[in-house]
Amino acid sequence: MPKLARRLAALLALSLLAFAAHAEGVKDLPWQVGPTKVQVGSHASLDVPAGYAFLGPDGTRRLDVIMHNPPNEADSYTLAPESLDWAAFFSYDDVGYVKDDDKLDADDLLKSVSEGTQASNAERRKNNWDTISVEGWKTKPVYDTTFKSLTWSFIIRNDQTHHESINYNARLLGRSGVMSAIVVASPTKIDTAIGEFKSAVGGFAFNPGQSYSDFRSGDRVAEYGLGALIVGGAAAVAAKKGFFTVILSALAAGWKLVLVGFAAIGTFFKRLFTRSKA
C-alpha cells in the first residue's frame, strides 16, 4: 500500500474512532425531550415541540467539549431535531436596549466579518483545528420591524477540506438585551433547516416585561446598533461553532465514516424520543 494511502487509511480509522466516541458522549448529555417548556436564560422561555430535544448550559458546555468547540463564557443552549440534520445554539447578551434605526451596509459588514473570522483563526491554529473562511452571504441581513428580529446567513468554508456549510443567524431584540440563535446545517439542508427552526421556535417568548415594546425611559441602552450585532455574532460563529460546521458539511459531502459516527447519535435520539412517548 503506498505511503499516502496508508496515512489516509490511518486518518480515516482515527476519524471513525473519534466520532464513535463523540456519539457515546452525546448520548449521555442531559437532553430534555419535547414537548416541554424550558427557560432560555433568565429573560425568555421556549416551548420545545415533539420531535426535538434541548440542552441547558451545562449540557451545551459538555457538547462543546465533545465537538472541540472553543469555550464560551456566556451560558448557551442547544436545540436539535430528532433527525440531527441541523442544530441551533442560543445565547443571551445582556447589552441593553438595541436601537434599530441604523442602516445596514452589507458590503462593509461582510468585509468586517471576514477580517474578524481570519483573526479568530489564530485560536483555532493553537488547538491544531482546521481554520475557516467566510465565502460570502447566503442571504443578506434583513430586519423585521414587526417581530424586532434581524436575520442573515453566511457561507462558511473549511480552509483545509474546502467543505462548505451555512450558518443562519437570528437576533431577537428584547428590552434588556438580545437573544442570539445560530442554526448550523449543510448547504443542501439549510433551507429545510431554517423552515423547521422557525416552526420550532414559534413557542419562543421573552418573559413578561422583557419584550422590545416594554422599553421605558431610563432603561439601559446598548452602545451599538444592528450592524454591530452582525459583526459580533459572526465572530462568535467563527470562534465557537466552526468545528460543528465542518462536521455537518462533511455529512453532506458523503463521508461515510463520519456518517457512521453520527448514525450512532441518530440511533440514540430515536431511542430517546421513543422512551419519552412510553
Buried (B, 14 or more C-beta within 10 A) or exposed (E): EEEEEEEEEEEBEEBBEBBBEBBBBBBEBEBBBBEBEBEBBEBBBBBBBEBBBBBBBEBBBBBBEBBBBBEBEEBBBBBBBBBBBBBBBBBBBBBBBBEBEEEBEEEEBBEBBBEBBBEBBEBBEEEEBBBBBBEEBBBBBEBEEEEBBBBBBBBBBBEEEEBBBBBBBBBBBBBBBBBBBBBBBBBBBBEEBBEBBEEBBEBBBBBEEBBBEBBEEEEEEBEBBBBBBBBBBBBBBBBBBBBBBBBBBBBBBEBEBBBBBBBBBBEBBEEBBEEBEE
